[in-house]
Amino acid sequence: MGVDLRQVVAGILTITMFVMLGQMLHRDYFDAVQEKVQGDAHDIEFHGSKVAVEDGLVRAFEVGTKGPWMEDSHELKPCWSISQSDEAVSSKGYVTFSLTNGPEYHVSQITDAVMVAKHLGATLVLPDIRGSKPGDEMNFEDIYDVDKLIKTLESVVKVVRKLPSHVSLRDIAIVKVPTRVAEAYIKEHIDPIFKSKGNIRVTTYFPSVNLRKSSQGAETDPVSCLAMFGSLELQPAVNELVESMIQRLKTHSKKSGGRFIAIDLRVEILEKKNCHETGAVGSKTCYNAQEIALFLRKLGFDSDTTIYLTQPRWESSLNILKDIFPKTYTKEAIMPSDKKSKYLELENSEYENVIDFYISSRSDVFVPAIPGLFYANTVGKRIALGKPQVLVPAEISGTSGLPANYISPYISKKNHLAYSCFC
């Protein structure tokens, strides 16, 4: 009996449709799990979906640079404006807070503290920086530029370096606020406490780490935009170190036009129980070194590609990545030797976290092997800098894939909070 060619074609199309559907569901799982995570520094979540890139959002892939590199888009400009009603109002009360859990959390914590101080008409006290271990404490100026912060915020809130000596710690009420706190919440829940006690200490909790834009038509608070994207800059010595490390990576990348990839991949998180397959269409919450290596090769990145890993020190489980991409480095390999005693050999890892965050924000490609707030806030900085090539990993069936299909939906759908603040 002869074979009906139309049936064969129909069968192939049906199989292809199911493969594509499986991949889409797999990526949409990452998108959904974003909403479910509580705000621990090592909670696992992802925000990804295999989607088509809108016309004009990401420029053409370049040819002749040994890899599917994209051009940077134009650097966006702030589209928020501070009205007269937003200007700082002095009061006798103070708002204190600390920065904790790393730079990806600092961005949200400074924003929430500024919002609270602004809408209470309070004075903001410069925060300290606390690590994950008891006793890990640093001054704000050890990492960030104090003068930049004060100057940036002077139009909306007064900032002082220290709490006045006449204010007793016993007079400060501790107030927990959800991240992305809104004016209505502040008026209802925080203002009565502030009026009663006169001074408060704000701690931010993270019911989720969703950084998507608010619903259509919702107004973005310009004070929130200013605090989130305009207030934190590295102090000169730390910024100089980050710049020197980026230049070393570019030097290793001459064959690819000075381009390099940053991958957020940390072995101790990969080993946690919630970093595993879910069983739903092969969905995964994070990817190991071998899976990332195969992902990048199938997207067309050459073996000569330079890669920076956020992993603190080299682990044997990373060898497979270095076998496929020999120019794979951690901080210890590219940091100037005279800087290691200060920035690498301390038990406090805040410096290392900051280095990872800013190199990942500035790399030509960013791959979040681990989901979380690091991923979400790195994307926000990259959007502002016009660096849209953020590739969310997936298992690619077949021998190759198109990078444009794996662009983070924060960018491909333009649904990141940053798009509410930049034009």
C-alpha positions in Angstrom: 0.0 0.0 0.0 1.4 3.4 -1.0 2.2 6.1 1.5 0.1 9.3 1.3 2.6 12.1 1.2 0.0 14.5 2.7 -0.4 12.3 5.8 3.4 12.2 6.2 3.6 16.0 6.1 0.7 16.3 8.5 2.4 13.9 10.9 5.6 15.9 10.8 3.8 19.1 11.4 1.9 17.6 14.3 5.1 16.4 16.0 6.8 19.8 15.4 3.8 21.5 17.0 4.0 19.4 20.1 7.7 19.9 20.5 7.3 23.7 20.2 4.4 23.6 22.7 6.5 21.6 25.1 9.3 24.2 24.9 6.9 27.1 25.4 5.3 25.4 28.5 8.7 24.7 29.8 9.7 28.4 29.5 6.4 29.7 30.8 6.9 27.6 33.9 9.9 29.8 34.8 7.6 32.8 34.3 5.0 31.5 36.7 7.3 30.4 39.5 8.4 34.0 39.8 5.2 34.7 41.8 5.6 31.9 44.4 8.9 32.6 46.1 9.5 34.1 49.5 12.2 36.6 50.0 15.2 34.6 51.3 18.5 35.6 49.8 18.9 32.1 48.3 15.3 31.4 47.2 15.0 29.9 43.7 12.7 31.4 41.1 13.0 32.3 37.4 11.3 34.6 35.0 11.5 33.2 31.5 9.5 32.2 28.5 10.4 31.3 25.0 9.0 34.2 23.0 9.6 36.0 19.8 11.5 39.3 20.0 9.5 42.3 18.9 10.7 44.2 15.8 13.3 46.7 16.6 13.7 45.7 20.2 17.0 43.8 19.7 19.2 44.7 16.8 20.6 42.3 14.2 23.0 39.6 15.1 26.5 40.4 13.9 28.4 38.2 11.5 32.1 37.6 11.6 32.7 37.8 15.3 32.6 34.1 16.1 29.3 34.0 17.8 25.7 35.2 17.7 26.5 38.6 19.3 23.9 41.3 19.3 24.6 45.0 19.0 23.7 47.1 22.1 20.6 49.2 21.6 20.6 52.9 22.4 21.0 53.8 26.0 17.7 54.7 27.4 17.0 58.0 29.1 15.1 58.6 32.4 11.4 59.5 31.6 10.4 60.3 35.1 10.3 63.9 36.3 10.2 65.3 39.9 7.3 67.7 40.3 7.2 70.4 42.9 4.9 68.2 45.1 7.7 65.6 45.1 10.3 67.9 46.6 11.7 67.2 50.0 9.8 68.2 53.1 11.8 68.5 56.3 10.5 67.0 59.5 11.8 66.1 63.0 11.5 62.4 62.5 14.1 59.9 61.1 13.9 56.7 59.0 16.8 54.3 59.5 17.5 51.0 57.6 20.2 48.6 56.6 21.3 47.1 53.3 21.4 43.3 53.5 21.8 40.1 51.4 23.8 41.6 48.5 23.5 44.4 45.8 20.5 42.8 44.2 18.6 43.4 47.4 20.2 46.8 48.1 18.4 48.2 45.0 15.0 47.4 46.4 15.9 48.3 50.0 17.1 51.8 49.2 14.0 52.3 47.0 11.6 51.3 49.8 13.4 53.4 52.5 13.3 56.4 50.2 9.6 56.0 49.5 8.8 55.7 53.2 10.9 58.7 54.2 9.5 60.8 51.3 5.8 60.1 52.0 6.3 60.6 55.7 8.2 63.8 55.3 11.0 62.2 57.3 14.8 62.5 57.2 16.6 59.4 55.9 19.7 58.2 57.7 22.5 56.7 55.6 22.3 52.9 56.0 25.0 50.5 57.0 25.7 47.3 55.0 25.2 43.9 56.6 26.3 40.5 55.3 24.6 37.1 55.7 26.7 36.2 58.8 26.4 37.7 62.2 29.1 40.4 62.6 29.4 41.0 58.8 29.0 44.8 58.8 30.4 47.5 56.6 29.9 51.2 56.2 27.9 52.5 53.2 30.9 54.3 51.9 32.9 51.1 51.8 31.0 50.1 48.7 28.8 53.0 47.5 29.3 56.7 46.7 27.8 58.7 49.6 28.0 62.1 47.8 26.2 60.7 44.8 23.4 59.3 46.9 22.9 62.5 48.9 23.0 64.7 45.8 20.7 62.5 43.8 18.0 62.4 46.5 18.3 66.0 47.7 15.3 67.0 45.6 13.0 64.5 47.3 14.3 63.6 50.7 16.9 64.9 53.1 19.7 62.4 53.9 22.0 62.6 56.9 25.1 60.5 57.5 24.4 59.5 61.1 21.5 59.4 63.5 21.7 62.4 65.8 23.1 61.5 69.3 20.0 62.8 71.1 17.8 60.1 69.4 17.7 57.0 71.5 17.4 53.6 69.8 14.6 52.8 72.2 12.6 55.5 70.5 12.8 53.8 67.1 9.9 51.5 66.1 10.8 48.7 63.7 8.4 48.5 60.7 8.3 45.8 58.1 7.3 46.9 54.6 6.7 44.8 51.4 9.1 45.5 48.6 7.8 48.1 46.1 5.8 49.7 48.9 3.2 52.1 47.7 2.1 55.5 49.0 -1.3 54.1 50.1 0.3 51.4 52.2 2.6 53.9 53.8 -0.3 56.2 54.8 -2.4 53.3 56.2 0.2 51.2 58.0 3.3 53.2 58.6 2.2 56.8 59.1 0.3 56.1 62.4 3.4 54.4 63.9 5.6 57.3 62.8 3.4 59.9 64.3 3.3 57.9 67.5 7.0 57.1 67.9 8.6 59.9 65.8 11.3 57.7 64.4 11.2 54.3 62.6 13.5 51.6 61.3 12.4 50.1 58.0 13.1 46.4 57.1 12.0 45.2 53.6 10.5 41.8 53.1 10.0 40.1 49.8 6.6 38.4 49.3 7.8 37.9 45.8 10.7 39.2 43.7 8.6 40.1 40.7 10.0 43.2 39.0 7.4 43.3 36.2 5.8 46.6 35.3 2.5 47.5 37.1 -0.7 47.0 35.2 -1.5 49.0 32.1 -2.4 52.6 33.0 -0.9 52.5 36.5 1.3 55.5 37.2 4.9 54.9 38.1 6.1 56.9 41.2 9.0 59.1 40.0 10.5 59.0 43.4 10.7 55.2 43.2 12.4 55.4 39.7 14.9 57.9 41.0 15.8 55.8 44.0 16.0 52.5 42.2 17.9 53.6 39.2 19.7 56.8 40.1 20.9 56.7 43.7 23.4 53.8 44.1 26.8 54.1 42.4 30.0 52.3 43.4 32.6 54.4 45.3 35.6 55.2 43.1 38.0 52.5 44.3 35.5 49.7 43.9 34.4 51.1 40.5 38.0 51.2 39.4 38.4 47.5 40.3 35.3 46.5 38.4 36.5 48.4 35.4 39.9 46.8 35.5 38.3 43.3 35.6 36.0 44.1 32.7 39.0 45.3 30.7 40.9 42.1 31.4 37.9 40.1 30.1 37.8 42.2 27.0 41.5 41.6 26.4 40.9 37.9 26.5 38.1 38.4 23.9 40.0 39.9 21.0 38.7 37.3 18.6 35.1 38.2 19.4 35.6 41.9 19.2 36.2 42.3 23.0 32.8 40.8 23.8 32.3 38.4 26.8 29.5 36.5 28.5 28.7 36.7 32.2 26.9 33.7 33.8 25.3 33.8 37.2 26.2 30.3 38.3 27.0 29.4 41.9 27.6 25.8 42.8 26.4 26.0 46.4 23.0 27.1 45.2 22.9 24.5 42.4 23.3 21.9 45.2 20.2 23.0 47.1 17.2 20.8 47.1 15.0 23.3 45.2 17.4 23.4 42.3 16.1 20.4 40.4 13.8 19.1 37.7 10.1 19.6 38.4 8.8 16.9 36.0 6.5 19.4 34.2 7.4 19.1 30.6 11.1 18.7 31.7 10.9 22.1 33.5 13.9 23.1 35.5 14.5 25.8 38.1 18.2 26.2 37.3 21.0 24.9 35.1 24.4 23.4 35.9 27.7 24.0 34.1 27.3 21.2 31.5 23.8 22.3 30.6 24.9 25.9 30.2 27.8 24.9 28.1 25.6 22.9 25.7 23.0 25.7 25.6 25.6 28.3 24.5 27.2 26.0 21.9 23.8 25.2 20.4 23.2 29.0 20.1 26.4 29.3 18.1 28.9 30.7 20.6 32.4 29.7 19.5 34.8 27.8 21.8 37.0 30.9 21.9 34.2 32.9 23.7 35.3 34.5 27.0 33.0 33.7 30.0 32.9 35.2 33.5 31.3 33.2 36.3 29.9 34.5 39.5 31.0 31.3 41.3 33.4 32.5 44.0 36.1 29.9 43.6 36.8 27.2 41.0 35.0 23.9 41.5 35.7 20.6 39.7 32.0 20.5 38.6 32.8 23.5 36.4 35.5 21.7 34.4 33.1 20.6 31.7 32.3 24.2 31.0 36.0 25.1 30.7 36.5 22.0 28.4 34.0 23.5 26.0 34.9 27.2 26.6 38.6 27.3 27.7 38.4 31.0 28.4 36.1 30.7 31.4 37.1 32.6 34.5 36.1 33.3 38.1 37.1 36.4 40.0 40.3 35.0 41.4 41.6 34.5 37.9 41.1 38.0 36.6 41.4 40.2 39.7 44.7 42.1 40.0 46.9 40.3 42.5 47.4 43.4 44.6 43.6 43.7 45.2 42.9 40.1 46.3 43.8 40.6 50.0 41.2 43.3 50.3 38.4 42.0 48.0 38.8 38.2 48.0 40.4 37.0 51.1 37.9 38.4 53.6 35.2 36.3 55.2 32.7 39.0 54.3 31.6 38.4 50.7 29.9 41.7 50.1 32.7 43.0 47.8 32.5 39.8 45.7 28.7 40.1 45.4 29.0 43.7 44.2 31.7 42.8 41.7 29.5 40.0 40.3 26.5 42.3 40.0 28.2 45.1 38.2 30.2 42.9 35.8 27.0 41.0 35.0 25.2 44.3 34.3 28.0 45.4 31.9 28.8 42.2 30.0 27.8 41.8 26.4 25.6 38.8 27.2 24.2 37.8 30.5 23.0 34.2 31.2 21.1 33.6 34.5 21.8 29.9 35.3 20.1 30.6 38.6 16.8 32.4 38.9 16.2 35.1 41.5 16.5 38.7 42.4 20.1 38.9 41.1 18.7 38.0 37.7 15.8 40.5 37.9 17.8 43.5 39.1 20.7 42.8 36.7 18.2 42.9 33.8 16.9 46.2 35.1 20.4 47.8 35.0 21.0 46.3 31.6 17.8 47.8 30.2 18.9 51.2 31.3 22.3 50.7 29.8 21.0 49.5 26.4 22.3 45.9 26.8 19.3 43.7 25.9 21.1 40.4 25.3 19.9 38.4 28.4 19.5 34.8 27.4 17.4 32.6 29.7 18.7 29.0 29.4 16.7 26.0 28.2 17.3 22.5 26.9 17.4 23.0 23.1 16.2 20.0 21.1 18.2 19.4 18.0 21.7 20.7 17.2 21.1 24.4 17.2 18.8 27.2 18.3 18.2 30.9 17.6 19.3 33.2 20.4 16.4 35.6 19.8 14.1 32.8 21.0 15.7 32.8 24.4 15.8 36.5 25.2 14.4 37.2 28.7 10.7 38.1 28.6 11.5 41.0 30.8 13.1 42.4 27.6 11.2 40.7 24.8 7.8 41.6 26.3 9.1 44.9 27.7 7.4 44.1 31.0 10.3 44.9 33.4 9.7 47.7 35.9 12.7 49.5 34.2 10.5 50.2 31.2 8.2 52.3 33.4 11.2 54.5 34.3 13.2 54.7 31.1 12.2 55.7 27.5 
